[in-house]
Amino acid sequence: MKHNPYLPVGTVYGTLLNFRREHALWAPRMNEAPYKAPPKAPVLYIKTANTFTPHGQAIALPRGIEAAEVGASLGLVAGEDGQAVGCVLLNDVALPHESYYRPPVKFRCVDGFLGVGDAVRPLEELGGLDTLPSLVLELRVNGVMRQRSSLTELVRDAATLWTEVSGFQTLRPGDVLMLGTDCLDDGARVLVHAGDAVEITAQGLSPLVNHFVGESA
């Protein structure tokens, strides 16, 4: 029987500055204009439906673009009661850019720029939201480990983030809330080029693999 890979049926929300390392690197600039204060609520953005790429399929870099940023993330999937009922691995792809407070759509919502794990794992099988900090997301490029992101390093853990976001907007069945992606020690992101294969894994979750290609003429 043919397996149909999972794709989100609702809205996918990304979260910025939710890993302590990146938050600390940006902290000195948070008091500068135009905001002049650290964000008091989660900084969110949307990954539109045109970005969804199933596990095992290729992600195309636009013509003239040599590299893209990749980031391992865990997505929480909303159920019928508005609570998180499952989780899935995601590869949040973006064109290199500097804007974080107002994440530009043209850099984050390029066609195919969200790798989506093969299946949603029910949260109850993992022990619930409170057990997620024990997870470590591993990102490999061409089989070489490039990044390990421990969910103990979140500014807002999974339960806190879900509660805060639910406090100002309704998360509908099928919506997905990403916990965020971590940066490297120098604040940069892992870069990939055409020909690279990216694998994201975490214990208990279906792995996510996508390879990158140049856009056809």
Buried (B, 14 or more C-beta within 10 A) or exposed (E): EEEEBBEBEBBBBBBBBBBEBBBEBBEEEBEEEEEEEEBEEBBBBBBBBEBBBBBEBEBBBEEEBEBBBBBBBBBBBBBEEBEBBBBBBBBBBBBEEEEBEEBEEEBBBBEBBBBBBBBBBEBEEBEEBEEBBEBBBBBBBEEEEBBEBEBEBBBBBBBBBBEEBBEEEEBEEBBBBBBBBBBEEEEEBBBBEBEBBBBBBBEEBBBBBBBBBBBEE
